[in-house]
């Protein structure tokens, strides 16, 4: 089939993209390579299509399908999207990706090379022709272009030679691509997806979540967009989730199982109803976690896979018509959430632990008590000890705990004396993390980075107060704070012995403050249990100092740089990475390392290798990330160059 015919079929709705296909992921290098191969008449591979009735075909995008038999692309999406985007000057209706990948393709008539538009290099240069403009105007555009070239002083008679090269570009549309068809009534969605995965064994294989979503959208075409709309609502509230996470919550509500295979048996109306229920329960959970615990934005929202379990619990209550939760039940549920998050219940083998917790909710003896007992037996005790606050950096598990203590308690600002509530703390982008002992003073005295950025050396202050204190030592500014606002130091768990405020006693200060923080955490956990303290009984999991977690964000400046980098990636039409990635032991949930900014399955999901941006990290952290399969970058500039050259394919406008 000629390329021009295929493009016409896409326009008319005779050819489209099946719902289960992922979006467009090619970069500019790949687009440029495709057109170079086509220009030189090198083979570029054929197409594999699924010929099926349009009435039963579920396709991507808003464009209507033609009546009768239509062809859904199983193999060739990236090539045909690129060809359509360049030839038509716009993406096809089924497009979902980064349109910059095929915008602005130029061809040099002298060197016979394809490149993307660069103003300095190509502006007012007649030999760099616009490929899209040429293909849109066809033969008429060809003739007009040759006339203009012939009249140019520096070209003249060479225009005849260049005319042949222009014809060769237009001839790309007449190239025949071999097209194989998958047909027959026996070709169910399962069979076709299996064929797709085999054909794409080296590329974008479908995950279990993708397959589940494909089956849902086969009956409910608007399903993906409906879910994405809800994800955008949460993102506006500064909670960033993905489709797999939401689908997991839908699955737990509908099937009581974590594994997506159980979702396959459900019809569209059941899934729609479950989505409505799941999003309602997620909203309730987020409101409880944000309002009661103070974890009101993404950076401190740990243990996110506890939410599908909470959604299932709330749904079971609704089904049993138990009515709204009373205060004790609500707080017990939040106690479970915090404890599961603190000890990394879902940081390792996520699916298996979710399944165990879902199982604890059902049966005659099922419910919150069984859920808590299961957690206690798994972890070995739920009472915190000072050693649990040994971690360091903004990515440590107990960093959200420190934030929680600040929000749940009566922690006060040291400049105004006012309680540090949400209206003062704001979101993570404006949150001021204060180093009690200034970094510069500690580095001057040869303290190591984990000590300087220890959690016990962190507190939260308003921006004005942080600026006023600057890099003064506690022995200088603590007396002033205590005189102006009596009790404000103690409200932030500062040891009362002035001798510990001296920089020479910094390590002793950390140990003393860890004791106070552990005591405060246990008090807060007790308050959630309303006197039913047997859940905190038993041997604690850590009786000595735990291994120091390597890696992590050590300052608000470093965090701001990483957030800006993540924003830049998103602006290129690419997915955001995970900030402060929790790298944990899969069985125990013990945090091993914190990686600053990570794309665990690659920036082009499953097409590029996992990537980690690690700023100011030591050799141990870099080695661990590298051994875990991450391609590591130690500065923002080298990472940007990688994205531009290898992901976007030389996008100089990025």
C-alpha positions in Angstrom: 0.0 0.0 0.0 1.4 3.4 -0.9 2.3 5.8 1.9 0.0 8.4 0.4 -2.9 5.9 0.5 -2.2 5.0 4.1 -2.3 8.7 5.0 -5.6 9.1 3.2 -7.0 6.1 5.1 -6.0 7.8 8.4 -7.8 10.9 7.3 -11.0 9.0 6.3 -11.1 6.8 9.4 -10.3 3.6 7.5 -7.1 3.3 9.5 -6.6 4.1 13.1 -4.8 3.1 16.3 -6.2 0.5 18.7 -7.0 1.8 22.2 -4.4 -0.4 23.9 -1.5 1.2 22.0 0.7 3.5 24.0 1.2 7.1 22.7 3.8 8.4 20.4 7.4 8.1 21.8 9.8 8.7 18.9 12.3 11.5 19.0 13.7 13.8 16.4 16.7 11.5 15.6 14.3 8.7 14.8 12.1 10.9 12.6 15.1 12.2 10.8 16.5 8.7 10.3 13.1 7.5 8.9 13.0 10.2 6.2 16.7 9.7 5.4 16.0 6.0 4.8 12.9 6.7 2.7 14.7 9.4 0.7 17.5 6.9 -0.1 14.9 4.2 -0.7 16.2 2.0 2.0 13.8 -0.6 3.5 11.9 0.7 6.6 9.8 -2.3 7.3 6.1 -3.0 6.7 3.0 -2.6 8.7 0.9 -5.0 10.7 -2.8 -4.2 11.0 -5.8 -5.7 12.6 -8.7 -5.8 10.2 -12.0 -5.6 12.2 -15.5 -4.3 12.1 -15.6 -0.6 12.9 -18.7 -1.0 15.0 -16.8 -3.2 17.5 -13.4 -1.5 17.1 -12.1 0.6 20.0 -9.6 3.1 18.8 -7.7 6.0 20.2 -8.6 9.7 19.6 -11.7 11.6 18.8 -11.9 10.9 15.0 -14.8 8.7 13.9 -14.1 5.4 12.1 -15.4 4.7 8.7 -18.2 2.2 8.2 -17.4 -1.4 7.5 -14.0 -3.0 7.9 -11.2 -0.8 9.4 -7.5 -1.4 9.9 -6.0 -0.8 13.4 -2.2 -0.4 13.5 -0.5 -3.1 15.5 3.0 -2.4 14.2 4.1 0.8 12.5 2.5 3.4 14.7 5.6 5.5 15.2 6.5 5.4 11.5 3.0 6.3 10.3 2.5 9.0 12.9 5.9 10.6 11.9 5.0 10.4 8.2 1.5 11.8 8.8 2.9 14.6 11.1 5.5 15.8 8.5 3.3 15.3 5.4 0.2 16.9 6.8 1.8 19.4 9.1 -0.2 18.3 12.1 -0.6 15.1 14.2 -3.2 12.5 13.3 -6.4 12.4 15.3 -5.2 9.4 17.4 -2.0 11.3 18.4 -0.8 11.3 22.0 2.7 12.5 22.5 5.3 15.2 21.8 4.5 16.9 18.5 7.9 18.7 18.5 9.4 15.4 17.4 8.2 15.9 13.8 7.7 19.7 13.7 10.0 21.7 11.5 11.8 19.1 9.4 14.1 20.6 6.7 16.1 19.2 3.8 19.4 20.6 2.5 19.3 20.4 -1.3 23.1 20.5 -1.6 24.2 18.0 1.1 21.0 15.9 0.9 20.6 15.8 4.6 17.5 16.1 6.9 17.7 18.3 10.0 15.2 20.1 12.2 14.9 23.9 11.9 17.6 26.0 13.5 17.0 29.8 13.0 20.7 30.8 13.0 21.7 28.1 10.6 18.7 28.0 8.2 17.0 31.4 8.2 17.1 33.0 4.7 19.0 30.0 3.4 17.2 28.8 0.2 18.9 25.4 0.1 17.2 24.4 3.4 13.6 23.6 2.2 10.6 22.9 4.4 9.6 19.3 3.9 6.1 19.7 5.3 5.4 22.7 3.1 6.6 20.8 0.1 4.5 17.7 0.8 1.4 19.8 1.5 1.7 21.7 -1.8 2.7 18.7 -3.9 3.7 19.3 -7.6 2.6 22.9 -7.6 4.8 23.6 -4.7 7.7 21.8 -6.5 7.4 24.0 -9.5 7.2 27.2 -7.5 10.2 26.2 -5.5 12.3 25.4 -8.6 11.4 28.7 -10.1 12.5 30.6 -7.0 15.8 28.6 -6.9 16.5 29.4 -10.6 16.1 33.1 -9.9 18.4 33.0 -6.9 21.8 34.6 -7.8 23.9 31.9 -6.1 22.0 28.9 -7.5 20.8 29.6 -11.1 21.4 26.5 -13.3 21.9 24.2 -10.3 18.1 24.4 -9.8 17.7 21.6 -12.4 19.8 19.3 -10.3 17.9 20.3 -7.1 14.6 19.7 -8.9 15.4 16.0 -9.1 16.1 15.9 -5.4 12.8 17.7 -4.7 11.0 15.1 -6.8 12.7 12.4 -4.8 11.3 13.8 -1.5 7.8 14.0 -3.0 8.3 10.5 -4.2 8.4 9.3 -0.6 4.6 9.5 -0.6 4.5 7.0 -3.5 6.6 4.3 -1.8 4.8 1.0 -1.2 4.9 -0.4 2.3 4.1 -4.1 2.7 1.0 -4.5 4.9 0.1 -7.7 6.7 -3.4 -8.1 8.1 -4.6 -10.0 11.2 -8.1 -11.0 10.4 -10.8 -13.5 11.4 -13.6 -13.8 14.0 -11.3 -15.8 16.3 -9.0 -12.7 16.7 -10.3 -11.5 20.1 -8.7 -8.6 21.9 -6.7 -11.1 24.0 -5.3 -12.7 20.9 -4.5 -9.4 19.2 -2.8 -8.0 22.3 -0.7 -11.2 22.5 0.3 -10.7 18.8 1.1 -7.1 19.5 3.4 -8.0 22.4 5.2 -10.6 20.4 5.7 -8.2 17.5 6.9 -5.5 19.9 9.1 -7.8 22.0 12.0 -5.3 21.7 9.8 -2.2 22.1 6.8 -1.0 23.9 5.3 -4.2 25.4 2.1 -3.7 27.2 2.1 -3.8 31.0 -0.6 -5.6 33.0 -2.1 -2.2 33.7 -2.1 -1.3 30.0 -3.8 -4.5 29.1 -6.4 -4.1 31.8 -7.1 -0.5 30.5 -7.3 -1.7 27.0 -10.0 -4.2 27.9 -11.9 -1.6 29.8 -11.7 0.9 26.9 -12.8 -1.8 24.4 -16.3 -1.4 26.0 -15.9 2.1 27.4 -13.9 4.3 25.0 -14.0 7.3 27.2 -12.5 5.4 30.1 -8.9 6.6 29.7 -9.8 10.2 29.3 -12.2 10.1 32.3 -9.4 8.7 34.5 -6.9 11.3 33.1 -9.3 14.1 34.0 -9.4 12.9 37.6 -5.6 12.7 37.8 -5.4 16.3 36.6 -7.8 17.4 39.4 -5.5 15.8 42.0 -2.4 17.3 40.3 -4.0 20.8 40.8 -4.1 20.0 44.5 -0.4 19.0 44.3 -0.9 15.2 44.5 0.7 13.6 41.5 -0.5 10.1 40.6 -0.5 8.0 37.4 -3.0 5.8 35.6 -1.6 2.6 37.0 -2.1 3.8 40.6 -5.7 5.0 39.9 -6.5 1.7 38.1 -5.1 -0.2 41.1 -7.5 1.6 43.3 -10.4 0.9 41.0 -9.3 -2.8 40.9 -9.2 -3.1 44.7 -12.6 -1.5 45.1 -14.2 -3.7 42.4 -12.5 -7.0 42.9 -10.9 -6.9 46.3 -7.6 -7.9 44.6 -4.4 -6.1 43.7 -3.6 -8.1 40.5 -5.1 -6.6 37.3 -6.1 -9.9 35.9 -9.2 -9.9 38.1 -10.3 -6.7 36.4 -10.5 -8.5 33.0 -13.7 -10.3 34.0 -15.6 -7.1 34.7 -17.8 -5.3 32.2 -17.7 -1.6 31.4 -20.6 -0.6 33.6 -19.1 -2.3 36.6 -15.8 -0.5 36.0 -17.5 2.9 35.6 -19.3 2.4 38.8 -16.1 1.3 40.6 -14.2 4.3 39.3 -16.9 6.6 40.7 -16.7 4.8 44.1 -12.9 4.6 44.0 -12.4 8.3 43.3 -14.8 9.3 46.0 -13.0 7.1 48.5 -9.6 8.5 47.3 -10.8 12.0 47.8 -12.0 11.1 51.3 -8.6 9.5 52.1 -6.7 12.5 50.8 -8.8 14.9 52.8 -8.2 12.8 56.0 -4.5 12.5 55.4 -4.1 16.2 54.5 -6.5 17.5 57.2 -5.8 15.3 60.2 -2.1 14.4 59.5 -1.1 17.6 57.7 0.4 15.6 54.7 -1.1 18.0 52.2 1.1 17.9 49.2 3.0 15.4 47.1 6.5 15.7 48.5 5.4 14.6 52.0 2.7 12.1 50.7 4.5 8.8 51.4 3.0 5.4 51.4 0.7 6.2 48.4 -0.1 2.5 47.8 -1.8 2.4 51.2 -4.6 4.5 49.6 -6.0 1.6 47.4 -6.3 -0.4 50.6 -8.0 2.5 52.4 -10.4 2.9 49.4 -11.3 -0.8 49.6 -12.0 -0.4 53.4 -14.2 2.6 52.8 -16.1 0.8 50.0 -16.7 -2.2 52.2 -18.1 0.1 54.9 -20.4 1.7 52.3 -21.6 -1.7 51.0 -22.4 -2.7 54.6 -24.2 0.6 55.2 -22.2 1.3 58.3 -22.5 5.1 57.8 -19.8 7.7 58.3 -16.8 6.7 60.4 -16.7 7.9 64.0 -13.6 9.7 65.2 -12.0 6.6 66.7 -12.4 4.5 63.6 -11.2 7.4 61.4 -8.0 7.8 63.5 -7.3 4.1 63.7 -7.4 4.0 59.9 -5.0 6.9 59.7 -2.8 5.2 62.3 -2.5 2.2 60.0 -1.7 4.5 57.0 1.1 6.3 58.8 2.6 3.1 60.2 2.5 1.4 56.9 4.2 4.4 55.2 6.8 4.8 57.9 8.0 1.2 57.8 7.8 0.9 54.0 5.0 -1.6 53.8 4.5 -0.9 50.0 8.1 0.1 49.1 9.1 -3.4 48.1 6.8 -6.1 46.7 3.9 -3.7 46.4 1.3 -6.0 44.8 1.8 -8.9 47.2 1.6 -6.7 50.3 -1.6 -5.0 49.0 -3.1 -8.4 48.4 -2.3 -9.5 52.0 -3.9 -6.3 53.4 -7.0 -6.6 51.2 -7.4 -10.2 52.4 -7.3 -8.9 56.0 -10.3 -6.7 55.4 -12.8 -9.5 54.6 -14.2 -12.5 56.5 -15.9 -12.8 59.8 -12.7 -11.6 61.6 -11.7 -9.1 59.0 -11.4 -5.4 59.4 -9.1 -2.7 60.7 -8.0 -4.7 63.8 -6.8 -7.5 61.6 -5.1 -5.1 59.2 -3.2 -3.6 62.1 -2.3 -6.9 63.6 -0.9 -8.0 60.3 1.2 -4.9 60.1 2.5 -5.3 63.6 3.5 -8.9 63.1 5.2 -8.1 59.8 7.2 -5.2 61.2 7.8 -6.5 64.7 6.5 -3.5 66.7 5.0 -0.1 65.9 6.5 2.2 68.6 9.2 4.6 67.3 12.6 4.8 68.9 15.3 7.6 68.6 17.2 5.5 66.1 14.4 5.8 63.6 15.3 9.5 63.2 18.9 8.7 62.3 18.1 9.3 58.6 19.1 12.3 56.6 18.0 14.4 53.6 14.6 15.5 52.4 14.0 12.0 51.0 14.3 10.1 54.2 11.2 8.2 55.3 10.9 10.1 58.5 11.1 13.5 56.7 7.3 13.4 56.1 7.0 12.2 59.7 8.8 15.4 60.9 6.4 17.4 58.7 3.5 15.5 60.2 4.6 16.3 63.8 5.0 19.9 62.9 1.5 20.1 61.4 -0.3 17.8 64.0 1.3 19.5 67.0 1.7 23.1 68.1 5.1 23.7 66.5 5.6 27.5 66.4 7.6 29.8 64.2 10.7 31.2 65.9 10.2 34.7 64.4 6.5 35.3 64.9 5.7 32.8 67.6 2.6 31.7 65.6 1.7 28.0 65.1 3.0 26.6 61.8 -0.2 25.6 60.1 -0.9 25.0 56.5 -1.5 28.7 55.7 2.0 29.5 56.8 3.9 26.4 55.4 2.3 26.4 52.0 3.3 23.9 49.4 6.7 22.2 49.0 7.9 24.8 46.5 7.8 27.5 49.1 8.4 25.3 52.2 11.4 26.6 54.2 13.5 23.8 55.7 15.7 25.3 58.3 19.1 23.8 59.3 19.2 24.4 63.1 23.0 24.3 63.0 23.9 26.1 59.8 25.5 24.1 57.0 28.4 26.5 56.4 29.4 26.4 60.1 29.2 22.6 60.2 31.2 22.0 57.0 33.8 24.5 58.3 34.2 22.1 61.3 34.6 19.1 59.0 31.2 17.4 59.7 30.1 14.9 57.1 27.1 15.6 54.8 24.8 13.0 56.4 25.4 14.8 59.8 24.9 18.3 58.4 21.6 17.2 56.7 20.4 14.9 59.5 16.7 15.0 60.1 17.4 16.0 63.7 19.0 19.1 62.4 15.9 20.1 60.4 12.9 22.1 61.4 10.3 24.2 59.5 10.2 28.0 59.7 8.6 30.8 57.7 10.7 32.3 55.0 11.2 35.6 56.8 12.4 33.9 59.9 14.8 31.6 58.0 16.3 34.7 56.3 16.7 36.6 59.6 18.4 33.7 61.3 20.7 33.1 58.3 23.8 31.2 59.3 24.0 32.1 63.0 24.7 29.4 65.5 22.0 28.2 67.9 23.9 29.4 70.9 23.5 32.9 69.5 19.9 33.0 68.3 18.2 30.4 70.6 18.3 32.7 73.7 16.7 35.5 71.6 13.9 33.2 70.4 13.2 32.0 73.9 13.0 35.5 75.3 10.7 36.7 72.5 8.5 33.6 72.3 8.8 31.5 75.5 8.2 27.8 74.7 8.7 28.2 70.9 11.9 26.2 71.0 10.4 23.4 73.0 7.4 23.3 70.5 10.0 22.2 67.9 11.5 19.6 70.2 14.7 21.5 70.9 16.7 20.1 73.9 16.4 22.5 76.8 20.0 22.2 78.0 21.9 25.3 76.7 25.1 23.4 76.7 23.8 21.3 73.8 23.3 24.5 71.8 27.0 24.9 71.3 28.4 23.8 68.0 31.0 21.7 69.8 28.2 19.6 71.2 26.4 19.2 67.8 26.4 15.4 67.8 25.1 15.4 71.4 22.3 17.8 70.3 21.3 15.4 67.5 21.0 12.5 69.8 19.0 14.4 72.4 16.6 15.8 69.8 16.1 12.3 68.3 14.9 11.2 71.7 12.4 14.1 71.8 11.2 13.5 68.3 10.6 9.8 69.0 8.7 10.6 72.2 6.5 13.2 70.3 5.8 10.7 67.5 4.7 8.0 69.9 2.5 10.6 71.7 0.9 11.5 68.3 0.4 7.9 67.5 -1.2 7.3 70.9 -3.6 10.2 70.2 -4.8 8.4 67.1 -5.5 5.2 69.1 -7.7 7.0 71.7 -6.3 4.9 74.5 -6.2 1.5 72.8 -2.4 1.4 73.1 -1.9 -2.4 72.8 -1.1 -1.8 69.1 2.1 0.0 70.2 3.1 -2.8 72.6 5.9 -5.3 71.8 9.5 -5.2 70.7 10.3 -2.3 68.4 11.7 -3.0 65.0 14.9 -1.0 65.6 16.6 -1.2 69.0 19.9 0.1 67.8 21.0 2.7 65.2 19.8 1.4 61.8 22.0 1.5 58.7 22.4 5.0 57.3 20.4 5.4 54.1 22.6 6.7 51.3 21.7 9.5 48.9 19.0 12.1 49.1 18.2 15.8 48.7 20.1 17.8 51.3 18.8 21.3 50.9 15.9 23.4 49.6 18.2 24.8 46.9 19.0 21.3 45.6 15.3 20.5 45.7 14.4 23.6 43.8 16.9 22.7 41.1 15.4 19.2 40.8 11.9 20.5 40.6 12.9 23.0 37.9 14.5 20.1 36.0 11.3 18.0 36.3 9.2 21.0 35.1 11.6 21.4 32.1 11.1 17.7 31.2 7.3 18.1 31.4 7.5 21.2 29.2 9.2 19.0 26.5 6.0 16.8 26.4 7.7 14.1 28.4 6.6 12.4 31.7 7.7 13.8 35.1 10.2 11.8 37.1 9.8 10.7 40.8 11.4 13.1 43.3 13.1 11.4 46.2 12.7 7.9 44.9 12.5 5.4 47.8 14.9 2.5 46.9 14.0 -0.3 49.4 14.6 -3.9 50.2 11.7 -5.8 48.4 10.8 -8.0 51.4 11.5 -6.0 54.5 10.6 -2.6 53.1 13.8 -1.2 54.7 14.9 2.0 52.9 18.3 1.4 51.4 18.8 4.6 49.5 17.1 7.8 48.3 17.7 8.8 44.7 17.1 12.5 43.9 15.1 12.3 40.7 14.3 9.1 38.9 12.5 7.6 35.8 12.3 3.9 36.9 11.1 2.7 33.5 12.9 5.3 31.4 11.8 8.7 30.1 10.4 7.0 27.0 8.7 4.2 29.0 10.3 0.8 28.3 12.1 2.2 25.2 14.9 4.0 27.1 16.8 2.8 30.1 16.0 3.8 33.7 17.5 7.3 34.5 18.5 8.9 37.8 19.6 12.5 38.4 21.8 12.5 41.5 23.1 15.9 42.6 26.1 16.2 45.0 26.1 12.5 45.8 29.0 10.3 46.9 30.4 7.3 45.1 28.4 4.8 47.2 25.1 6.3 46.0 26.2 6.5 42.4 27.4 2.9 42.5 24.2 1.6 44.1 22.0 3.4 41.5 24.2 2.2 38.6 24.1 -1.4 39.9 20.3 -1.1 40.1 20.3 -0.4 36.3 20.0 3.4 36.3 21.8 5.6 33.9 23.1 8.3 36.3 23.6 12.0 35.7 25.3 14.2 38.4 24.3 17.6 37.1 21.3 19.2 35.4 23.1 20.3 32.3 24.4 16.9 31.3 20.9 15.4 31.9 19.4 18.1 29.7 21.9 17.3 26.9 20.9 13.6 27.2 17.2 14.4 26.9 17.8 16.7 23.9 20.2 14.4 22.0 18.9 10.9 22.9 15.2 11.4 23.8 14.1 14.4 21.8 16.7 13.7 19.1 18.5 17.0 18.8 15.7 19.4 19.5 17.6 22.7 19.7 14.5 24.6 20.7 14.1 22.5 23.9 
